[in-house]
Amino acid sequence: MIINLTPHPIRLYALDRPDGLDDLEPGLLRVIEPERTPARLGMVPLSTEYREGVPVELVEYGHAEEIPAARKGTSLVVSLPVALALAPRRSDLLVPYREVRNSTGTVIGCRQLAQPV
């Protein structure tokens, strides 16, 4: 089972789907609809410093939120930042890979999923 914890539908296309088409249908293999609550990478603000008069917040990232416990036979599609933060501890996380873009360069789907290691 593959569960989509991103805020967008994941459109999976055939490997030979060309970029630059605005029609979403050619080569579309599957759509994985998102769950209600997406996984997010939480952050903890630590302090503010100033660089050349510009405020810069020191922030600790890496606290994943809304990620269920790993279950055998279940993979979770998450954003790349979430997957990279948890990759050393989770082998069930997948990310969109080999993006498909329309004529304006907007990502409309992917050709594969990848497991960051």
N, C-alpha and C positions, 0 to 999 in steps of 0.2 A: 504494500500500500504506500502511496506517495501523497503526503499532505502538504498543501501550499500555505506556508506561514508568511508570505509576502503580502503586501496590500493590493497586488494586482493579479489578474488571471495570468497564468503561465501558458503561452501558446507554444507548443512543440511542433517544429517543422521538419520536413524531410531534409536530409543532409545536403541535397542538391538545390534547395530553395534559394534562388538568387536574392540579393539585396536590391533595393530600389523600386519594389512593387508596392503600390498602395492598397491593392486588394489583399485582404487578410486570408482568403481561402486557399490559393494555390499552395500545395505542399503541406497544408495543415494536417497534422496527424492526431493531435489531442490537445484539449484545453483542460488545465487543472485550475479549477476555481479556487479563490482564496478563502481561508477560514475567516470567521468574524473578527478575530483579534490577531493581528500580525505580531511576529516576534520582533523585538526591538533591542537595540543595544543601549542599555542605560548608561548614564553618566553621573559622576559625582563632582560638582564644582569644588575645587580646593582653595583657590585664592586668586586674587587679581594682582597683576603687576603691570607696569607701564613701560612701553618701549617707544621712545621718541614721542612721548605724549599720547600714545595710543593704548587704550586698556586691552590687556590680553589676559583672558581667564585661563588659569591652569585647571584642566579637567582630566579626571581619570575615567577612561572608557573601559568597557569590557564586561560590564555587568548585564548579561543577557536577561531580557524580561519576556514573559509569555511563551516560554519554551517548555513543552511537556517533557517528562522523563522519557528516556529512550525506551522503545519497545521493540522486541524482536520482530523482524519482518516489516517494519515501518520506517520510511525515510521522510525527512522533513525538508522542504525547499524553503530556504531562508535567504536573506540578503547576504552579499559577500562580507560586509563588515561583521555581521553576526557569526557567520560560519568561520571566519578567520579568528575571531576572538575565542571560539569554542573548539576549533579543530584539534588541538592537542588532547581534548577530553571527550570528544564526541565523534563517532564514525558514522552516524546516521544523518548527517547534515549534507544537503545538496544545494548547489547554486545554479542559476541559469548560465549556460556556456555556449559560446559561438553564436552570439546574438544575430538576429535578423533585423534589418533596418528598412524603413520605407524610403520613399524618394527624397524626403527632407532630412534623413539621417536619424529619425526617431526610432528607438528600439521598440519593436512590435512583438517580439518573441525570441525564441532561441532554437538552435538545432540539436542541442544536447543539454544534459545536466552534468555537473561535475561535482566530485567530492574533494574538497580541499584537504590536503594532508600536511 
